[in-house]
Amino acid sequence: MELSEEVEHMTCVAKGPNHGPAPIPQEGRWVQAKGIKDIAGLTHGIGWCAPQQGACKLTLNVKNGVIEEALIETVGCSGMTHSAAMAAEILPGKTLLEALNTDLVCDAINTAMRELFLQMAYGRTQTAFSEGGLPIGASLEDLGKGLRSQIGTMFGTVAKGPRYLEMAEGYITQLALDDHDEIIGYRFVHLGRMMEMIRKGTEPADALKKASGSYGRFDEATRTIDPRKE
């Protein structure tokens, strides 16, 4: 290591006590993280691209500094879905530091990785106080039955009012309106359940019927409309 001339001629002064880094909570333990291998936990990060055209929610399960599980969810950009496919191959097996310095193809996914790294490094994970953390595969529980991301898609104009297109329950097929033309409920199709039934051999028409439901005062509607056409 090269020293400047000024430092070279300085008198050496002994260093005082060194207590190391402050411990952070990780999977039910307090850890003085001194290296990447000391990092563990499951947490989420949200990222966005420079033009803010799309966003990514990234979930990683890290054990001993290595990413053992990755869930990449994207919204708003068609190209980002392909970037997410590549990230799903890139991330598992890398250390947290490697992943932070890897091109994850999409700016939004890169930003999510940065935000997630900060949470991990400061002990702000979802599993900070969960003894032993969560098993590999735990992130899939966030997706629910049918393993589909929780999507909310709404549209509204001054001229024609609001349109509910997709909710946590599923794809909206009908909006229920009262005699003031205000929304009082909706009918939906849970696409994850429907596709699961079809894969198991149920006829598509029957699967559609079984996966359909309603919310709110749907049965009290004065009339219903198709939010995508009417």
C-alpha positions in Angstrom: 0.0 0.0 0.0 1.4 3.3 -1.0 1.5 6.2 1.5 1.7 9.9 0.6 4.9 11.7 1.8 2.9 13.6 4.4 1.5 10.4 6.0 4.8 8.6 5.7 6.4 11.2 8.0 3.6 11.3 10.6 4.1 10.0 14.1 2.2 6.8 14.8 -0.6 7.1 17.3 -2.1 4.0 18.9 -5.7 3.3 18.0 -8.2 3.1 20.9 -10.9 0.5 21.5 -12.6 -1.0 18.4 -16.0 -2.4 19.2 -16.8 -3.4 15.6 -20.1 -2.8 13.8 -23.4 -2.4 15.7 -25.2 -5.8 15.6 -28.2 -6.1 13.4 -31.2 -8.4 13.8 -31.1 -11.4 11.4 -33.4 -14.4 11.5 -33.8 -14.2 15.3 -30.2 -13.4 16.0 -28.1 -10.3 16.6 -25.2 -10.3 14.2 -22.1 -8.1 13.8 -22.0 -8.2 10.0 -18.4 -7.9 8.9 -18.7 -9.7 5.6 -21.3 -10.7 3.0 -21.4 -14.2 4.4 -22.8 -12.7 7.6 -26.0 -11.5 5.8 -29.2 -13.5 5.9 -32.9 -12.9 5.6 -35.9 -12.7 3.4 -37.0 -9.2 2.2 -38.5 -7.2 -0.6 -37.3 -4.2 -2.7 -39.2 -1.9 -5.0 -37.5 -0.5 -8.1 -38.4 1.8 -11.0 -36.7 2.6 -14.3 -35.4 6.1 -15.3 -38.4 7.0 -17.5 -40.6 5.5 -14.7 -42.4 3.5 -17.3 -42.5 0.4 -15.2 -41.8 -1.0 -11.7 -40.4 -4.1 -10.1 -40.9 -5.8 -6.8 -38.0 -8.1 -6.0 -38.1 -10.7 -3.2 -34.9 -12.5 -2.2 -34.2 -15.2 0.4 -30.6 -14.9 1.4 -28.7 -17.5 3.5 -25.1 -17.0 4.5 -24.8 -14.2 2.1 -25.9 -16.3 -0.9 -29.2 -15.7 -2.7 -31.1 -19.0 -2.5 -34.5 -17.8 -3.8 -35.6 -15.0 -6.0 -39.1 -13.8 -7.0 -39.3 -11.0 -9.6 -42.6 -9.3 -10.2 -43.0 -6.5 -12.7 -45.7 -4.1 -13.9 -46.2 -1.5 -16.6 -43.5 -2.6 -19.2 -43.7 -5.5 -21.6 -39.9 -5.7 -22.0 -39.4 -5.9 -18.3 -41.1 -9.3 -18.2 -38.3 -10.7 -20.3 -35.7 -9.0 -18.2 -37.3 -10.6 -15.1 -37.0 -14.0 -16.8 -33.3 -13.4 -17.2 -33.0 -12.1 -13.6 -34.6 -15.3 -12.3 -31.7 -17.2 -13.9 -29.0 -14.7 -12.9 -29.7 -14.1 -9.2 -29.9 -17.5 -7.5 -26.5 -18.7 -6.4 -24.9 -15.2 -6.4 -23.7 -13.5 -3.2 -25.6 -10.4 -2.3 -22.6 -8.2 -3.3 -22.3 -10.0 -6.7 -26.0 -9.4 -7.4 -25.7 -5.7 -6.5 -22.9 -5.4 -9.1 -24.5 -7.5 -11.8 -26.4 -6.0 -14.7 -29.9 -7.4 -14.2 -30.9 -6.2 -17.7 -33.7 -3.9 -16.5 -33.1 -0.6 -14.7 -36.1 -1.2 -12.5 -34.8 -4.6 -11.4 -31.4 -3.1 -10.7 -33.0 -0.3 -8.6 -35.0 -2.9 -6.7 -31.8 -4.8 -6.0 -30.2 -1.7 -4.6 -33.1 -1.0 -2.3 -33.2 -4.6 -1.1 -29.5 -4.5 -0.4 -29.9 -1.5 1.9 -32.6 -3.3 3.8 -30.4 -6.4 4.2 -27.3 -4.5 5.2 -29.2 -2.5 7.9 -31.1 -5.5 9.3 -34.5 -4.3 8.1 -35.6 -7.7 6.7 -39.0 -9.3 7.0 -37.4 -12.2 8.9 -35.3 -10.0 11.3 -36.9 -11.5 14.4 -38.0 -14.9 12.9 -35.8 -17.6 14.4 -34.1 -19.5 11.6 -35.7 -17.3 8.9 -38.0 -18.7 6.3 -37.5 -21.9 4.2 -36.7 -21.6 0.5 -39.9 -21.2 -1.4 -41.5 -18.9 1.2 -41.8 -16.0 -1.3 -44.4 -18.0 -3.3 -46.8 -17.6 -0.4 -47.2 -13.9 -1.3 -48.7 -15.0 -4.6 -51.5 -17.0 -3.2 -53.5 -19.8 -5.0 -52.6 -20.1 -8.6 -49.2 -18.4 -8.1 -50.2 -15.0 -9.7 -48.9 -11.6 -8.6 -51.3 -9.3 -6.7 -52.3 -6.8 -9.4 -54.6 -3.7 -9.2 -55.5 -2.0 -12.4 -57.9 0.9 -12.4 -58.8 3.6 -14.9 -60.8 6.7 -14.6 -61.7 9.9 -16.6 -63.6 13.0 -15.7 -65.9 12.4 -18.7 -66.9 8.7 -17.9 -65.8 8.0 -14.3 -63.9 5.1 -12.9 -63.4 1.6 -14.3 -62.2 -1.3 -12.1 -60.2 -3.7 -14.3 -58.4 -6.0 -12.0 -58.3 -6.4 -8.2 -56.7 -8.8 -5.7 -59.7 -11.1 -6.2 -59.1 -11.3 -10.0 -60.0 -10.0 -13.4 -63.1 -7.8 -13.3 -65.9 -8.8 -15.7 -68.8 -6.6 -14.5 -69.3 -3.5 -12.5 -72.5 -3.2 -10.4 -74.1 0.2 -10.5 -76.9 1.6 -8.3 -79.7 4.0 -9.5 -77.2 6.9 -9.2 -74.7 5.0 -11.5 -72.3 4.7 -8.6 -70.2 1.5 -8.2 -71.6 -0.7 -5.4 -69.8 -4.0 -6.3 -68.2 -6.1 -9.0 -68.0 -9.6 -10.5 -64.6 -11.2 -11.0 -62.8 -14.2 -12.3 -59.9 -15.6 -10.3 -57.6 -16.4 -13.2 -55.1 -18.4 -11.1 -57.8 -20.8 -9.8 -59.4 -21.0 -13.2 -56.2 -22.1 -14.9 -55.4 -24.5 -12.1 -58.7 -26.2 -12.7 -58.3 -26.3 -16.5 -54.8 -27.9 -16.0 -56.4 -30.6 -13.9 -58.9 -31.4 -16.6 -61.9 -29.2 -15.8 -63.8 -28.0 -18.9 -62.9 -24.3 -19.5 -66.6 -23.2 -19.2 -67.0 -25.0 -15.9 -63.7 -23.7 -14.6 -64.7 -20.1 -15.5 -68.0 -20.5 -13.6 -66.3 -22.1 -10.5 -63.6 -19.4 -10.4 -66.1 -16.5 -10.6 -67.4 -14.6 -7.7 -68.7 -11.2 -6.7 -67.9 -8.5 -4.1 -69.9 -5.8 -2.4 -73.6 -5.3 -3.1 -73.5 -6.9 -6.6 -76.9 -8.5 -6.3 -78.5 -5.1 -5.5 -77.3 -3.5 -8.7 -79.7 -1.5 -10.8 -77.6 -2.5 -13.8 -74.2 -3.9 -14.6 -71.6 -2.9 -17.2 -68.5 -4.4 -18.8 -65.7 -2.0 -17.6 -63.7 -2.7 -20.8 -66.5 -2.0 -23.3 -69.3 0.1 -21.8 
